[in-house]
């Protein structure tokens, strides 16, 4: 497994961009601005099985997974590849959602059984395997935040037990109960990040490591990379929550200058962290940040990003430091890309006040997936945002602030 890991990490790190040192103010770059403005994306309707749907994940090969309703309004997991959508099926009498896919094509997700109870499942070479019952924390609106998959096929989730939620690990042969807590991610070394008894933890080698706090009561893990670095958020001694990076010790990442609290949501293989910096505890003013390898927190939308009253929701990040999610401002909800600029990815069809979209995943090529919705009684549609042929190559554009 160690040799496999070194290959995976090497491949992942190859995609890491060089961070820009922002210790001193820099003058605007006309070249960078012109390049950024020249980048555009086309939005592609992936189709459905007859009803609504959403794309939830995309791998390095451009394979997309998600869910779609059938003509009888039953949700089924799908795999989309080269213009073809394949129905992955579900457990007998149930519905299904495919929420994660790795580079070799393993797919993890959720399927309900005939009684409607959600269960963790794994598709390997198209075959559906039931991993376990009593899935905790499942929400049909956010299925991608329930079951987590590593590059070598390990799967983690949280199950309900008589003694409370327990993290579960499928190691390729059996399900291992890791004990009290909720899982938040897994890497190819079998390290599982999560939260137990209000502390961020890593389960590994049959034990559990408490990652501590920033001086306050609690900490919560949100993501882990192949190096075993973890991000999340913790309360400090003053009761403010701050994003953290754990790499042997917990480091306070602070906030953007306009804000009071922050949360780390994502960590890539370069050790960069993305999340949201928030003006105050009860505010809707959420601002996406990127904390780079030079230990600097900066707006993910670049130096020209203007904090506003909008709520920017961060959903995914790639190894180039490109961050995707969606912006909520009143009734308006559009998919966004933050990559040194702030880009509204738009919606399918003609622009409309009622149209909505969300970006939920991105790969290292910059391909983005999610859904678009025309409003009212229209179905949600799985979509792919892809760089238009006329746009500059990814290596030529600014990648991160």
C-alpha positions as CSV (number, residue, x, y, z in Angstrom):
1,X,0.0,0.0,0.0
2,X,2.9,2.4,0.7
3,X,4.2,2.1,-2.9
4,X,0.7,2.7,-4.2
5,X,0.4,5.8,-2.0
6,X,3.7,7.3,-3.2
7,X,2.4,7.0,-6.8
8,X,-0.9,8.6,-5.9
9,X,0.8,11.5,-4.0
10,X,3.3,12.0,-6.8
11,X,0.5,12.2,-9.4
12,X,-1.5,14.6,-7.2
13,X,1.4,16.9,-6.4
14,X,2.2,17.1,-10.1
15,X,-0.9,19.2,-10.5
16,X,-0.1,21.6,-7.7
17,X,0.5,25.2,-8.8
18,X,3.2,27.4,-7.4
19,X,1.6,29.7,-4.8
20,X,2.1,33.4,-5.1
21,X,3.9,35.1,-2.3
22,X,1.6,38.0,-1.1
23,X,3.7,39.2,1.8
24,X,3.8,42.6,0.0
25,X,1.1,44.3,-2.0
26,X,1.4,43.7,-5.7
27,X,0.4,45.9,-8.5
28,X,-2.4,44.8,-10.8
29,X,-1.1,42.7,-13.7
30,X,-2.7,43.6,-17.0
31,X,-1.5,40.4,-18.6
32,X,-3.0,38.3,-15.8
33,X,-6.2,40.2,-15.9
34,X,-6.5,39.9,-19.7
35,X,-5.9,36.2,-19.5
36,X,-8.4,35.7,-16.7
37,X,-11.1,37.6,-18.6
38,X,-10.5,35.5,-21.7
39,X,-11.3,32.3,-20.0
40,X,-14.8,31.1,-20.6
41,X,-16.8,27.9,-20.0
42,X,-19.6,26.2,-21.9
43,X,-22.4,24.5,-19.9
44,X,-23.4,21.0,-21.1
45,X,-26.7,19.3,-20.3
46,X,-25.8,15.7,-19.3
47,X,-29.4,14.5,-19.6
48,X,-31.5,12.5,-17.2
49,X,-33.5,9.2,-17.0
50,X,-36.8,11.2,-17.3
51,X,-36.9,13.5,-14.3
52,X,-34.7,15.8,-12.2
53,X,-31.1,15.1,-11.4
54,X,-27.7,16.4,-10.4
55,X,-24.0,15.6,-11.0
56,X,-22.1,15.2,-7.7
57,X,-18.6,14.2,-8.6
58,X,-16.0,14.0,-11.4
59,X,-12.7,12.2,-11.6
60,X,-9.5,12.8,-13.5
61,X,-10.7,10.9,-16.6
62,X,-13.8,13.1,-16.9
63,X,-16.2,10.4,-15.7
64,X,-19.2,12.0,-13.9
65,X,-21.5,10.5,-11.3
66,X,-24.6,11.7,-9.6
67,X,-28.3,10.9,-9.5
68,X,-31.4,11.2,-11.8
69,X,-35.0,10.4,-11.4
70,X,-36.5,7.8,-13.6
71,X,-39.8,8.4,-15.5
72,X,-41.5,6.9,-12.4
73,X,-39.8,9.5,-10.2
74,X,-37.4,7.1,-8.5
75,X,-33.9,8.4,-8.0
76,X,-31.1,6.2,-9.5
77,X,-27.3,6.7,-9.4
78,X,-25.7,7.3,-12.8
79,X,-22.3,7.2,-14.4
80,X,-21.9,9.6,-17.4
81,X,-18.9,9.1,-19.8
82,X,-18.3,10.4,-23.3
83,X,-21.9,11.5,-23.7
84,X,-23.5,8.3,-22.4
85,X,-25.4,8.1,-19.1
86,X,-25.5,4.7,-17.5
87,X,-28.1,3.7,-14.8
88,X,-26.1,2.1,-11.9
89,X,-29.3,0.7,-10.3
90,X,-30.2,0.5,-6.7
91,X,-30.8,-2.0,-3.9
92,X,-34.1,-3.9,-4.4
93,X,-37.0,-1.6,-3.9
94,X,-34.9,1.4,-3.2
95,X,-33.4,4.6,-4.6
96,X,-29.7,5.5,-5.1
97,X,-27.2,8.3,-5.3
98,X,-23.6,8.1,-6.6
99,X,-21.6,10.7,-4.7
100,X,-17.9,9.9,-5.2
101,X,-15.7,8.4,-8.0
102,X,-11.9,7.8,-7.9
103,X,-9.5,7.7,-10.7
104,X,-9.8,4.0,-11.3
105,X,-13.6,4.2,-11.6
106,X,-14.7,2.9,-8.2
107,X,-18.0,4.7,-7.2
108,X,-19.4,5.2,-3.7
109,X,-22.7,6.4,-2.6
110,X,-26.0,5.7,-0.9
111,X,-28.9,3.4,-1.7
112,X,-32.1,3.0,0.3
113,X,-33.5,-0.5,0.9
114,X,-37.1,-1.6,0.4
115,X,-38.0,-0.1,3.7
116,X,-36.5,3.3,2.8
117,X,-33.5,3.0,5.1
118,X,-30.2,4.5,3.7
119,X,-27.2,2.2,3.3
120,X,-23.6,2.8,2.2
121,X,-22.9,1.2,-1.2
122,X,-20.0,0.7,-3.6
123,X,-20.0,0.1,-7.3
124,X,-16.9,-1.7,-8.6
125,X,-16.8,-2.4,-12.4
126,X,-20.5,-1.8,-12.4
127,X,-21.4,-4.3,-9.7
128,X,-23.3,-2.9,-6.7
129,X,-22.2,-3.9,-3.2
130,X,-24.1,-3.2,0.0
131,X,-21.6,-2.1,2.6
132,X,-23.8,-1.5,5.6
133,X,-27.1,-0.3,7.1
134,X,-28.1,2.5,9.5
135,X,-26.4,5.3,7.6
136,X,-26.4,8.4,9.8
137,X,-26.5,12.0,8.6
138,X,-27.9,11.3,5.1
139,X,-29.7,14.1,3.5
140,X,-31.0,13.9,-0.1
141,X,-30.0,17.5,-0.6
142,X,-26.3,16.8,0.2
143,X,-25.6,13.2,-0.5
144,X,-22.0,13.9,-1.4
145,X,-21.3,14.7,2.2
146,X,-22.3,11.3,3.5
147,X,-20.0,8.6,2.1
148,X,-16.3,9.2,1.3
149,X,-14.0,7.3,-1.1
150,X,-10.2,7.1,-1.3
151,X,-8.2,6.7,-4.5
152,X,-7.5,3.0,-3.7
153,X,-11.1,2.1,-2.9
154,X,-11.4,2.6,0.8
155,X,-14.9,3.8,1.9
156,X,-15.9,5.5,5.1
157,X,-19.3,6.7,6.5
158,X,-21.1,7.1,9.8
159,X,-23.6,4.6,11.1
160,X,-26.3,4.8,13.8
161,X,-25.6,2.4,16.7
162,X,-27.3,1.8,20.1
163,X,-24.5,3.9,21.6
164,X,-24.6,6.8,19.1
165,X,-22.9,7.5,15.8
166,X,-19.9,5.4,14.9
167,X,-17.4,5.9,12.1
168,X,-17.2,2.9,9.7
169,X,-14.4,1.9,7.3
170,X,-14.6,-0.6,4.4
171,X,-11.0,-1.8,3.9
172,X,-11.8,-3.8,0.8
173,X,-12.6,-7.0,2.7
174,X,-14.7,-6.1,5.7
175,X,-16.4,-3.2,7.5
176,X,-14.5,-2.0,10.6
177,X,-16.3,-0.1,13.3
178,X,-13.9,2.7,14.3
179,X,-15.8,3.7,17.4
180,X,-17.7,6.8,18.6
181,X,-17.7,9.7,16.1
182,X,-18.5,10.9,12.7
183,X,-16.3,10.4,9.6
184,X,-15.4,13.3,7.3
185,X,-12.9,11.7,4.9
186,X,-10.4,9.0,4.2
187,X,-7.0,8.7,2.3
188,X,-5.3,5.8,0.7
189,X,-3.2,5.1,3.8
190,X,-6.4,4.2,5.7
191,X,-6.3,7.4,7.8
192,X,-9.9,8.5,8.5
193,X,-10.6,12.1,9.6
194,X,-13.6,12.9,11.7
195,X,-15.0,14.2,14.9
196,X,-15.4,12.3,18.2
197,X,-16.7,13.8,21.5
198,X,-16.5,17.3,20.0
199,X,-12.8,17.0,19.0
200,X,-11.3,16.5,15.6
201,X,-9.6,13.1,15.3
202,X,-7.8,10.8,13.0
203,X,-8.4,7.0,13.2
204,X,-5.4,5.0,12.0
205,X,-3.7,1.7,12.8
206,X,-6.5,0.6,15.0
207,X,-6.4,3.7,17.3
208,X,-7.7,7.2,17.4
209,X,-5.6,10.4,17.6
210,X,-7.1,13.5,19.2
211,X,-6.1,16.5,17.2
212,X,-6.9,19.0,20.0
213,X,-8.3,22.4,19.7
214,X,-7.2,26.1,19.3
215,X,-7.8,26.7,23.0
216,X,-11.5,26.4,23.1
217,X,-14.0,23.7,23.8
218,X,-14.3,22.0,20.5
219,X,-12.9,21.2,17.1
220,X,-14.4,19.6,14.0
221,X,-12.6,17.9,11.1
222,X,-13.9,18.4,7.6
223,X,-11.3,16.9,5.1
224,X,-8.0,15.0,4.9
225,X,-5.5,14.6,2.1
226,X,-3.0,11.8,1.2
227,X,-0.3,13.2,3.4
228,X,-2.6,12.9,6.4
229,X,-3.1,16.7,6.7
230,X,-6.5,17.7,8.1
231,X,-8.6,20.8,8.0
232,X,-11.7,21.9,9.7
233,X,-12.5,24.5,12.4
234,X,-12.0,24.9,16.1
235,X,-13.1,27.4,18.7
236,X,-10.4,29.5,20.3
237,X,-10.2,30.7,23.9
238,X,-12.4,33.7,23.0
239,X,-15.2,31.5,21.7
240,X,-14.5,32.3,18.0
241,X,-14.3,29.5,15.4
242,X,-11.3,29.6,13.2
243,X,-10.2,27.4,10.3
244,X,-7.3,25.1,11.1
245,X,-4.6,23.0,9.4
246,X,-3.4,20.0,11.3
247,X,0.0,18.6,10.2
248,X,1.3,17.1,13.5
249,X,0.0,20.2,15.3
250,X,-3.0,22.4,14.9
251,X,-2.4,25.7,13.2
252,X,-4.8,28.6,13.4
253,X,-5.4,29.9,9.9
254,X,-7.1,33.1,11.0
255,X,-9.7,35.0,9.0
256,X,-9.8,37.5,6.1
257,X,-9.4,41.1,7.3
258,X,-13.1,41.9,7.2
259,X,-14.2,38.9,9.2
260,X,-14.4,37.5,12.6
261,X,-14.8,33.7,12.2
262,X,-13.8,31.1,9.6
263,X,-14.1,27.4,8.7
264,X,-11.8,25.1,6.7
265,X,-13.8,22.9,4.4
266,X,-11.3,21.4,1.9
267,X,-7.6,20.5,1.6
268,X,-5.9,19.5,-1.6
269,X,-2.7,17.4,-2.1
270,X,-0.6,20.6,-2.0
271,X,-1.6,21.2,1.6
272,X,-3.7,24.2,0.5
273,X,-6.9,24.9,2.4
274,X,-10.2,26.4,1.1
275,X,-13.1,27.4,3.2
276,X,-15.2,30.4,4.2
277,X,-14.4,33.5,6.2
278,X,-17.5,35.0,7.9
279,X,-18.1,38.5,9.0
280,X,-19.8,37.5,12.3
281,X,-21.4,34.4,13.9
282,X,-24.9,35.0,12.7
283,X,-24.1,36.7,9.3
284,X,-24.9,35.6,5.8
285,X,-21.7,37.4,4.6
286,X,-19.6,34.3,3.8
287,X,-16.4,34.9,1.8
288,X,-14.3,32.1,0.1
289,X,-10.7,31.9,1.1
290,X,-7.6,30.0,-0.1
291,X,-4.8,29.4,2.5
292,X,-1.7,28.7,0.4
293,X,1.6,26.9,1.1
294,X,3.2,30.2,2.0
295,X,0.9,30.3,5.1
296,X,-1.2,33.1,3.8
297,X,-5.0,33.4,3.8
298,X,-6.3,35.3,0.9
299,X,-9.6,35.7,-1.0
300,X,-10.0,32.7,-3.3
301,X,-11.4,35.2,-5.9
302,X,-8.1,37.1,-6.0
303,X,-6.9,40.5,-4.8
304,X,-9.8,42.2,-6.5
305,X,-12.5,40.2,-4.7
306,X,-14.8,42.5,-2.9
307,X,-16.4,41.2,0.3
308,X,-20.2,41.7,0.2
309,X,-23.3,40.5,1.9
310,X,-23.5,37.5,-0.4
311,X,-23.2,34.0,1.0
312,X,-20.5,32.2,-0.9
313,X,-20.7,28.4,-0.4
314,X,-17.5,26.5,-1.0
315,X,-18.0,22.9,-2.3
316,X,-14.8,21.6,-3.9
317,X,-11.2,22.4,-4.8
318,X,-8.6,20.9,-7.1
319,X,-4.8,20.7,-6.9
320,X,-4.5,23.9,-8.8
321,X,-6.2,25.8,-6.1
322,X,-9.4,26.4,-8.1
323,X,-12.4,26.5,-5.8
324,X,-16.0,26.0,-6.9
325,X,-19.4,26.4,-5.2
326,X,-22.3,28.7,-5.4
327,X,-23.3,32.2,-4.4
328,X,-26.5,32.9,-2.6
329,X,-27.8,36.5,-2.6
330,X,-31.5,36.8,-1.8
331,X,-33.4,34.6,-4.4
332,X,-30.3,34.5,-6.7
333,X,-28.2,31.3,-6.6
334,X,-25.6,30.7,-9.2
335,X,-22.6,28.3,-9.6
336,X,-19.3,30.1,-9.1
337,X,-15.6,29.5,-9.7
338,X,-12.9,31.3,-7.7
339,X,-9.5,30.9,-9.3
340,X,-7.8,34.3,-8.9
341,X,-11.0,35.8,-10.3
342,X,-14.6,35.5,-9.4
343,X,-16.6,33.8,-12.1
344,X,-20.4,33.4,-12.4
345,X,-20.8,30.1,-14.3
346,X,-24.3,30.9,-15.2
347,X,-27.2,28.5,-15.9
348,X,-28.6,26.5,-18.8
349,X,-30.8,28.3,-21.3
350,X,-31.6,32.0,-21.5
351,X,-30.7,34.1,-18.4
352,X,-33.6,34.3,-16.1
353,X,-34.3,35.8,-12.6
354,X,-35.6,32.4,-11.6
355,X,-32.8,30.3,-12.9
356,X,-30.5,28.6,-10.4
357,X,-27.3,26.6,-10.6
358,X,-24.7,25.0,-8.2
359,X,-21.2,23.8,-8.8
360,X,-20.4,20.7,-6.6
361,X,-17.1,19.2,-7.9
362,X,-14.0,20.0,-10.0
363,X,-11.1,17.9,-11.3
364,X,-7.5,19.0,-12.0
365,X,-8.3,19.8,-15.7
366,X,-10.8,22.4,-14.4
367,X,-13.9,20.5,-15.5
368,X,-16.8,21.4,-13.2
369,X,-20.1,19.5,-12.5
370,X,-23.3,20.3,-10.6
371,X,-26.8,21.1,-11.6
372,X,-28.9,23.9,-13.2
373,X,-32.6,24.7,-12.7
374,X,-34.8,26.9,-14.7
375,X,-37.2,27.6,-11.8
376,X,-40.8,26.9,-10.8
377,X,-41.9,23.4,-12.0
378,X,-38.8,22.8,-14.1
379,X,-36.6,19.8,-13.3
380,X,-33.0,20.2,-12.0
381,X,-30.5,19.1,-14.7
382,X,-27.1,17.5,-14.2
383,X,-24.5,19.7,-16.0
384,X,-20.8,19.9,-16.9
385,X,-19.0,23.2,-17.2
386,X,-16.0,22.8,-19.5
387,X,-13.5,25.3,-20.8
388,X,-14.3,26.4,-24.3
389,X,-11.8,25.5,-27.0
390,X,-11.0,29.2,-27.6
391,X,-10.0,29.7,-23.9
392,X,-6.4,29.8,-22.8
393,X,-4.9,26.6,-21.5
394,X,-5.1,26.1,-17.7
395,X,-1.3,26.5,-17.4
396,X,-1.5,30.0,-18.9
397,X,-4.2,31.4,-16.6
398,X,-3.8,32.7,-13.1
399,X,-4.5,29.8,-10.7
400,X,-5.3,31.0,-7.3
401,X,-4.7,34.6,-6.2
